[in-house]
């Protein structure tokens, strides 16, 4: 299933032609990054290869987060792990559930938190703080009105209050 989705998205007639186009660098990095949602779509439709890829990514991300938690000695604390990056916008619970399972082996009290806004908003808030402006409800309301919130299709329970 994933093969057909990728070939269609990149306008290639066959896997062989796709390989030639990749080797000839006729397919750009931006085009390749556009394939990530297809991986999640195929996984949601039951494609086992796609599900395995997402699970492997989740395991690697979980291992990395758990290593940081362990290195900082936070295993017993209710540490928040912020899920940042476009990969966490993928459809379905598979990636996040996998990350959570791996992290919980090291830090059972850890909670996963998904971003509401793009990380650049944090820079804006730090800039405001630097000039003496406190980020109150009015500022957050203005941000919600002017900045697109990150939409998630996974577990709404992971969104911060």
Secondary structure, DSSP 8 states (H G I E B T S, - for coil): -HHHHHHHHHT-SSHHHHHHHHHTT-S-HHHHHTTHHHHHHHHHTT-HHHHHHHHHHHHHHHHHHHHHHHHTT-TTS--EEEE-SGGGGSSSSHHHHHHHHHHHHH-TT-EEEE-SS-THHHHHHHHHHHTT----HHHHHHHHHHS-----SS-GGGB--
